[in-house]
Every structure is written in C-alpha cells, then in structure tokens.
Amino acid sequence: MGIEKTFSIIKPNAVKKNAIGDIIHQFETNGLRVAAAKLTILSKDKCELFYAEHKERPFFGELVSFMTSGPVLLMCLVGENAVLKNRELMGATDPKKAEAGTIRAKHGANVGENAVHGSDSQDSAKRELAIFFDKHEIVNL
C-alpha cells in the first residue's frame, strides 16, 4: 500500500487519564508519525458532522455528549499502511476484547469510552481529515 495518512482521535477519557504521551509513543514506536495535531474541545455541530453516519443509531446522542465533554487530541498520522497499522495498534472496539498491549486494552473504559478513534479506510481518512484539518496544516513527512 505504501505511505498513507490516517486520522486519529484521542478521546476525552484518555486525555483526562493523561494518556496522550503513552498513546503517541505507541504510534511512534510502531512506525507512525504525527503530521498534524490539535488539542481542542469539539463543538456539537462538528461532532455531529463527524459522526453523521451514526445519526439514526440509538447511541448517537450519548456519543456526541461524550465526545464534546472534554478535550480531545485530533491527529493526522503518516506511515506505511497507516490505516491498518493504526487499527492494529488501537485494538478491538470493546476494550475487554482488545488484545493485551493495544491502546484500547490499556486505556479504554468500555465500548463507548474506548480511548481512541481511527479511520477504517483511506476514503474515511480523507473525509475525516478534511473535517478537522486544512491541507496546509498537515506536514509532509
């Protein structure tokens, strides 16, 4: 696949837990580089746009409420097969089912507060990055 960009969010529970450094360290020691990052509190509008595909699902309101409850770290990660690599490092969506040593196993509380988000495809990565970053904000590595 080659060098790719992917999108990652360190969610409010992991930021509150002071896990940013550990999570970034896990990315960097496994071949991913941070090409852009923003520590921010998501607006309700931006969050609803980001999670629009889940709008009709019963958990949508709770998801938006959680994701806007505190600071998040938005990142563009770059590396060889970045989408797949990030997904492997994150682990299963449910931290209880995530492989030992993965980010969600280490820092996730439950399925909803699972510490991190990562794009599931190159198309998703492009769409998600465009929501939160202007092209000039992403450093070419």
Biotite code that builds the C-alpha atoms (Angstrom):
import biotite.structure as struc

atoms = struc.array([
    struc.Atom([0.000, 0.000, 0.000], chain_id="A", res_id=1, res_name="MET", atom_name="CA", element="C"),
    struc.Atom([2.805, 2.417, 0.739], chain_id="A", res_id=2, res_name="GLY", atom_name="CA", element="C"),
    struc.Atom([2.881, 5.613, 2.767], chain_id="A", res_id=3, res_name="ILE", atom_name="CA", element="C"),
    struc.Atom([-0.594, 6.717, 3.845], chain_id="A", res_id=4, res_name="GLU", atom_name="CA", element="C"),
    struc.Atom([-2.276, 9.316, 6.020], chain_id="A", res_id=5, res_name="LYS", atom_name="CA", element="C"),
    struc.Atom([-4.900, 8.370, 8.553], chain_id="A", res_id=6, res_name="THR", atom_name="CA", element="C"),
    struc.Atom([-6.980, 10.195, 11.126], chain_id="A", res_id=7, res_name="PHE", atom_name="CA", element="C"),
    struc.Atom([-6.894, 9.544, 14.855], chain_id="A", res_id=8, res_name="SER", atom_name="CA", element="C"),
    struc.Atom([-8.642, 10.992, 17.882], chain_id="A", res_id=9, res_name="ILE", atom_name="CA", element="C"),
    struc.Atom([-7.524, 10.550, 21.457], chain_id="A", res_id=10, res_name="ILE", atom_name="CA", element="C"),
    struc.Atom([-10.908, 10.712, 23.173], chain_id="A", res_id=11, res_name="LYS", atom_name="CA", element="C"),
    struc.Atom([-11.859, 12.721, 26.290], chain_id="A", res_id=12, res_name="PRO", atom_name="CA", element="C"),
    struc.Atom([-11.479, 9.813, 28.727], chain_id="A", res_id=13, res_name="ASN", atom_name="CA", element="C"),
    struc.Atom([-7.903, 9.114, 27.592], chain_id="A", res_id=14, res_name="ALA", atom_name="CA", element="C"),
    struc.Atom([-6.985, 12.823, 27.650], chain_id="A", res_id=15, res_name="VAL", atom_name="CA", element="C"),
    struc.Atom([-8.420, 13.109, 31.171], chain_id="A", res_id=16, res_name="LYS", atom_name="CA", element="C"),
    struc.Atom([-6.466, 9.985, 32.161], chain_id="A", res_id=17, res_name="LYS", atom_name="CA", element="C"),
    struc.Atom([-3.262, 11.717, 30.987], chain_id="A", res_id=18, res_name="ASN", atom_name="CA", element="C"),
    struc.Atom([-2.591, 9.022, 28.381], chain_id="A", res_id=19, res_name="ALA", atom_name="CA", element="C"),
    struc.Atom([-1.686, 11.272, 25.415], chain_id="A", res_id=20, res_name="ILE", atom_name="CA", element="C"),
    struc.Atom([2.057, 10.701, 25.726], chain_id="A", res_id=21, res_name="GLY", atom_name="CA", element="C"),
    struc.Atom([1.750, 6.942, 26.065], chain_id="A", res_id=22, res_name="ASP", atom_name="CA", element="C"),
    struc.Atom([-0.600, 6.701, 23.072], chain_id="A", res_id=23, res_name="ILE", atom_name="CA", element="C"),
    struc.Atom([1.606, 8.855, 20.835], chain_id="A", res_id=24, res_name="ILE", atom_name="CA", element="C"),
    struc.Atom([4.629, 6.823, 21.971], chain_id="A", res_id=25, res_name="HIS", atom_name="CA", element="C"),
    struc.Atom([2.826, 3.658, 20.876], chain_id="A", res_id=26, res_name="GLN", atom_name="CA", element="C"),
    struc.Atom([2.157, 5.184, 17.444], chain_id="A", res_id=27, res_name="PHE", atom_name="CA", element="C"),
    struc.Atom([5.717, 6.433, 17.020], chain_id="A", res_id=28, res_name="GLU", atom_name="CA", element="C"),
    struc.Atom([7.454, 3.234, 18.135], chain_id="A", res_id=29, res_name="THR", atom_name="CA", element="C"),
    struc.Atom([5.361, 1.313, 15.615], chain_id="A", res_id=30, res_name="ASN", atom_name="CA", element="C"),
    struc.Atom([6.176, 3.353, 12.517], chain_id="A", res_id=31, res_name="GLY", atom_name="CA", element="C"),
    struc.Atom([3.548, 6.104, 12.572], chain_id="A", res_id=32, res_name="LEU", atom_name="CA", element="C"),
    struc.Atom([4.473, 9.789, 12.699], chain_id="A", res_id=33, res_name="ARG", atom_name="CA", element="C"),
    struc.Atom([2.319, 12.700, 13.804], chain_id="A", res_id=34, res_name="VAL", atom_name="CA", element="C"),
    struc.Atom([1.958, 15.044, 10.798], chain_id="A", res_id=35, res_name="ALA", atom_name="CA", element="C"),
    struc.Atom([-0.605, 17.333, 12.470], chain_id="A", res_id=36, res_name="ALA", atom_name="CA", element="C"),
    struc.Atom([-2.232, 17.590, 15.887], chain_id="A", res_id=37, res_name="ALA", atom_name="CA", element="C"),
    struc.Atom([-4.791, 19.802, 17.619], chain_id="A", res_id=38, res_name="LYS", atom_name="CA", element="C"),
    struc.Atom([-5.880, 19.698, 21.239], chain_id="A", res_id=39, res_name="LEU", atom_name="CA", element="C"),
    struc.Atom([-9.428, 21.014, 21.250], chain_id="A", res_id=40, res_name="THR", atom_name="CA", element="C"),
    struc.Atom([-12.938, 20.627, 22.577], chain_id="A", res_id=41, res_name="ILE", atom_name="CA", element="C"),
    struc.Atom([-15.227, 19.535, 19.767], chain_id="A", res_id=42, res_name="LEU", atom_name="CA", element="C"),
    struc.Atom([-18.277, 21.657, 19.050], chain_id="A", res_id=43, res_name="SER", atom_name="CA", element="C"),
    struc.Atom([-21.591, 19.813, 18.951], chain_id="A", res_id=44, res_name="LYS", atom_name="CA", element="C"),
    struc.Atom([-22.025, 20.761, 15.268], chain_id="A", res_id=45, res_name="ASP", atom_name="CA", element="C"),
    struc.Atom([-18.585, 19.488, 14.234], chain_id="A", res_id=46, res_name="LYS", atom_name="CA", element="C"),
    struc.Atom([-19.059, 16.313, 16.249], chain_id="A", res_id=47, res_name="CYS", atom_name="CA", element="C"),
    struc.Atom([-22.476, 15.628, 14.698], chain_id="A", res_id=48, res_name="GLU", atom_name="CA", element="C"),
    struc.Atom([-20.979, 16.173, 11.234], chain_id="A", res_id=49, res_name="LEU", atom_name="CA", element="C"),
    struc.Atom([-18.129, 13.786, 12.010], chain_id="A", res_id=50, res_name="PHE", atom_name="CA", element="C"),
    struc.Atom([-20.448, 11.054, 13.316], chain_id="A", res_id=51, res_name="TYR", atom_name="CA", element="C"),
    struc.Atom([-23.262, 11.722, 10.776], chain_id="A", res_id=52, res_name="ALA", atom_name="CA", element="C"),
    struc.Atom([-23.263, 8.082, 9.650], chain_id="A", res_id=53, res_name="GLU", atom_name="CA", element="C"),
    struc.Atom([-24.489, 7.131, 13.149], chain_id="A", res_id=54, res_name="HIS", atom_name="CA", element="C"),
    struc.Atom([-27.219, 9.794, 13.375], chain_id="A", res_id=55, res_name="LYS", atom_name="CA", element="C"),
    struc.Atom([-30.111, 7.294, 13.342], chain_id="A", res_id=56, res_name="GLU", atom_name="CA", element="C"),
    struc.Atom([-28.469, 4.898, 15.807], chain_id="A", res_id=57, res_name="ARG", atom_name="CA", element="C"),
    struc.Atom([-29.734, 4.854, 19.421], chain_id="A", res_id=58, res_name="PRO", atom_name="CA", element="C"),
    struc.Atom([-26.306, 5.712, 20.862], chain_id="A", res_id=59, res_name="PHE", atom_name="CA", element="C"),
    struc.Atom([-25.782, 8.877, 18.735], chain_id="A", res_id=60, res_name="PHE", atom_name="CA", element="C"),
    struc.Atom([-26.786, 11.416, 21.411], chain_id="A", res_id=61, res_name="GLY", atom_name="CA", element="C"),
    struc.Atom([-24.671, 9.725, 24.069], chain_id="A", res_id=62, res_name="GLU", atom_name="CA", element="C"),
    struc.Atom([-21.713, 9.550, 21.667], chain_id="A", res_id=63, res_name="LEU", atom_name="CA", element="C"),
    struc.Atom([-21.926, 13.265, 20.825], chain_id="A", res_id=64, res_name="VAL", atom_name="CA", element="C"),
    struc.Atom([-22.321, 14.146, 24.504], chain_id="A", res_id=65, res_name="SER", atom_name="CA", element="C"),
    struc.Atom([-19.244, 12.110, 25.440], chain_id="A", res_id=66, res_name="PHE", atom_name="CA", element="C"),
    struc.Atom([-17.077, 13.384, 22.572], chain_id="A", res_id=67, res_name="MET", atom_name="CA", element="C"),
    struc.Atom([-17.879, 17.029, 23.441], chain_id="A", res_id=68, res_name="THR", atom_name="CA", element="C"),
    struc.Atom([-17.423, 16.523, 27.206], chain_id="A", res_id=69, res_name="SER", atom_name="CA", element="C"),
    struc.Atom([-13.751, 17.492, 27.331], chain_id="A", res_id=70, res_name="GLY", atom_name="CA", element="C"),
    struc.Atom([-10.589, 17.981, 25.313], chain_id="A", res_id=71, res_name="PRO", atom_name="CA", element="C"),
    struc.Atom([-9.638, 15.592, 22.524], chain_id="A", res_id=72, res_name="VAL", atom_name="CA", element="C"),
    struc.Atom([-6.429, 15.321, 20.531], chain_id="A", res_id=73, res_name="LEU", atom_name="CA", element="C"),
    struc.Atom([-7.065, 15.254, 16.781], chain_id="A", res_id=74, res_name="LEU", atom_name="CA", element="C"),
    struc.Atom([-4.184, 13.860, 14.726], chain_id="A", res_id=75, res_name="MET", atom_name="CA", element="C"),
    struc.Atom([-3.056, 13.086, 11.228], chain_id="A", res_id=76, res_name="CYS", atom_name="CA", element="C"),
    struc.Atom([-0.795, 10.043, 11.371], chain_id="A", res_id=77, res_name="LEU", atom_name="CA", element="C"),
    struc.Atom([1.519, 9.131, 8.489], chain_id="A", res_id=78, res_name="VAL", atom_name="CA", element="C"),
    struc.Atom([3.301, 5.885, 7.766], chain_id="A", res_id=79, res_name="GLY", atom_name="CA", element="C"),
    struc.Atom([3.481, 2.668, 5.812], chain_id="A", res_id=80, res_name="GLU", atom_name="CA", element="C"),
    struc.Atom([-0.066, 1.236, 5.647], chain_id="A", res_id=81, res_name="ASN", atom_name="CA", element="C"),
    struc.Atom([-1.110, 3.819, 8.253], chain_id="A", res_id=82, res_name="ALA", atom_name="CA", element="C"),
    struc.Atom([-4.825, 2.955, 8.305], chain_id="A", res_id=83, res_name="VAL", atom_name="CA", element="C"),
    struc.Atom([-4.240, -0.731, 9.016], chain_id="A", res_id=84, res_name="LEU", atom_name="CA", element="C"),
    struc.Atom([-1.328, -0.088, 11.383], chain_id="A", res_id=85, res_name="LYS", atom_name="CA", element="C"),
    struc.Atom([-3.393, 2.367, 13.445], chain_id="A", res_id=86, res_name="ASN", atom_name="CA", element="C"),
    struc.Atom([-6.306, -0.086, 13.631], chain_id="A", res_id=87, res_name="ARG", atom_name="CA", element="C"),
    struc.Atom([-3.975, -2.843, 14.829], chain_id="A", res_id=88, res_name="GLU", atom_name="CA", element="C"),
    struc.Atom([-2.476, -0.575, 17.496], chain_id="A", res_id=89, res_name="LEU", atom_name="CA", element="C"),
    struc.Atom([-5.918, 0.539, 18.712], chain_id="A", res_id=90, res_name="MET", atom_name="CA", element="C"),
    struc.Atom([-7.257, -2.991, 19.170], chain_id="A", res_id=91, res_name="GLY", atom_name="CA", element="C"),
    struc.Atom([-10.878, -4.136, 19.239], chain_id="A", res_id=92, res_name="ALA", atom_name="CA", element="C"),
    struc.Atom([-13.617, -1.537, 19.776], chain_id="A", res_id=93, res_name="THR", atom_name="CA", element="C"),
    struc.Atom([-14.532, -3.195, 23.088], chain_id="A", res_id=94, res_name="ASP", atom_name="CA", element="C"),
    struc.Atom([-11.515, -2.769, 25.393], chain_id="A", res_id=95, res_name="PRO", atom_name="CA", element="C"),
    struc.Atom([-12.432, -6.025, 27.160], chain_id="A", res_id=96, res_name="LYS", atom_name="CA", element="C"),
    struc.Atom([-11.995, -7.872, 23.846], chain_id="A", res_id=97, res_name="LYS", atom_name="CA", element="C"),
    struc.Atom([-8.906, -5.939, 22.740], chain_id="A", res_id=98, res_name="ALA", atom_name="CA", element="C"),
    struc.Atom([-5.604, -7.769, 22.622], chain_id="A", res_id=99, res_name="GLU", atom_name="CA", element="C"),
    struc.Atom([-3.284, -7.091, 25.564], chain_id="A", res_id=100, res_name="ALA", atom_name="CA", element="C"),
    struc.Atom([-0.944, -4.181, 24.901], chain_id="A", res_id=101, res_name="GLY", atom_name="CA", element="C"),
    struc.Atom([-3.237, -2.409, 22.452], chain_id="A", res_id=102, res_name="THR", atom_name="CA", element="C"),
    struc.Atom([-4.275, 1.172, 23.155], chain_id="A", res_id=103, res_name="ILE", atom_name="CA", element="C"),
    struc.Atom([-7.889, 0.296, 23.912], chain_id="A", res_id=104, res_name="ARG", atom_name="CA", element="C"),
    struc.Atom([-6.911, -2.585, 26.209], chain_id="A", res_id=105, res_name="ALA", atom_name="CA", element="C"),
    struc.Atom([-4.608, -0.244, 28.136], chain_id="A", res_id=106, res_name="LYS", atom_name="CA", element="C"),
    struc.Atom([-6.674, 2.959, 28.180], chain_id="A", res_id=107, res_name="HIS", atom_name="CA", element="C"),
    struc.Atom([-10.274, 2.177, 27.215], chain_id="A", res_id=108, res_name="GLY", atom_name="CA", element="C"),
    struc.Atom([-13.052, 2.046, 29.800], chain_id="A", res_id=109, res_name="ALA", atom_name="CA", element="C"),
    struc.Atom([-15.836, 0.465, 27.711], chain_id="A", res_id=110, res_name="ASN", atom_name="CA", element="C"),
    struc.Atom([-17.148, 0.340, 24.131], chain_id="A", res_id=111, res_name="VAL", atom_name="CA", element="C"),
    struc.Atom([-18.246, 3.993, 24.226], chain_id="A", res_id=112, res_name="GLY", atom_name="CA", element="C"),
    struc.Atom([-15.223, 5.332, 26.083], chain_id="A", res_id=113, res_name="GLU", atom_name="CA", element="C"),
    struc.Atom([-12.621, 3.248, 24.283], chain_id="A", res_id=114, res_name="ASN", atom_name="CA", element="C"),
    struc.Atom([-9.831, 5.875, 24.342], chain_id="A", res_id=115, res_name="ALA", atom_name="CA", element="C"),
    struc.Atom([-9.234, 6.354, 20.601], chain_id="A", res_id=116, res_name="VAL", atom_name="CA", element="C"),
    struc.Atom([-10.821, 6.616, 17.163], chain_id="A", res_id=117, res_name="HIS", atom_name="CA", element="C"),
    struc.Atom([-9.084, 5.677, 13.943], chain_id="A", res_id=118, res_name="GLY", atom_name="CA", element="C"),
    struc.Atom([-10.205, 5.810, 10.330], chain_id="A", res_id=119, res_name="SER", atom_name="CA", element="C"),
    struc.Atom([-11.387, 2.479, 8.943], chain_id="A", res_id=120, res_name="ASP", atom_name="CA", element="C"),
    struc.Atom([-10.294, 3.097, 5.329], chain_id="A", res_id=121, res_name="SER", atom_name="CA", element="C"),
    struc.Atom([-8.367, 5.527, 3.142], chain_id="A", res_id=122, res_name="GLN", atom_name="CA", element="C"),
    struc.Atom([-11.657, 7.079, 1.983], chain_id="A", res_id=123, res_name="ASP", atom_name="CA", element="C"),
    struc.Atom([-12.748, 7.602, 5.597], chain_id="A", res_id=124, res_name="SER", atom_name="CA", element="C"),
    struc.Atom([-9.335, 9.037, 6.456], chain_id="A", res_id=125, res_name="ALA", atom_name="CA", element="C"),
    struc.Atom([-9.577, 11.620, 3.664], chain_id="A", res_id=126, res_name="LYS", atom_name="CA", element="C"),
    struc.Atom([-13.104, 12.617, 4.696], chain_id="A", res_id=127, res_name="ARG", atom_name="CA", element="C"),
    struc.Atom([-12.282, 12.778, 8.405], chain_id="A", res_id=128, res_name="GLU", atom_name="CA", element="C"),
    struc.Atom([-9.037, 14.702, 7.939], chain_id="A", res_id=129, res_name="LEU", atom_name="CA", element="C"),
    struc.Atom([-10.867, 17.240, 5.752], chain_id="A", res_id=130, res_name="ALA", atom_name="CA", element="C"),
    struc.Atom([-13.373, 17.899, 8.552], chain_id="A", res_id=131, res_name="ILE", atom_name="CA", element="C"),
    struc.Atom([-10.697, 18.874, 11.071], chain_id="A", res_id=132, res_name="PHE", atom_name="CA", element="C"),
    struc.Atom([-7.567, 19.949, 9.152], chain_id="A", res_id=133, res_name="PHE", atom_name="CA", element="C"),
    struc.Atom([-6.817, 22.286, 6.273], chain_id="A", res_id=134, res_name="ASP", atom_name="CA", element="C"),
    struc.Atom([-4.285, 20.816, 3.824], chain_id="A", res_id=135, res_name="LYS", atom_name="CA", element="C"),
    struc.Atom([-1.665, 23.391, 4.826], chain_id="A", res_id=136, res_name="HIS", atom_name="CA", element="C"),
    struc.Atom([-1.852, 22.216, 8.473], chain_id="A", res_id=137, res_name="GLU", atom_name="CA", element="C"),
    struc.Atom([-0.555, 18.729, 7.644], chain_id="A", res_id=138, res_name="ILE", atom_name="CA", element="C"),
    struc.Atom([3.227, 18.491, 7.463], chain_id="A", res_id=139, res_name="VAL", atom_name="CA", element="C"),
    struc.Atom([4.705, 16.355, 4.689], chain_id="A", res_id=140, res_name="ASN", atom_name="CA", element="C"),
    struc.Atom([6.909, 13.767, 6.357], chain_id="A", res_id=141, res_name="LEU", atom_name="CA", element="C"),
])
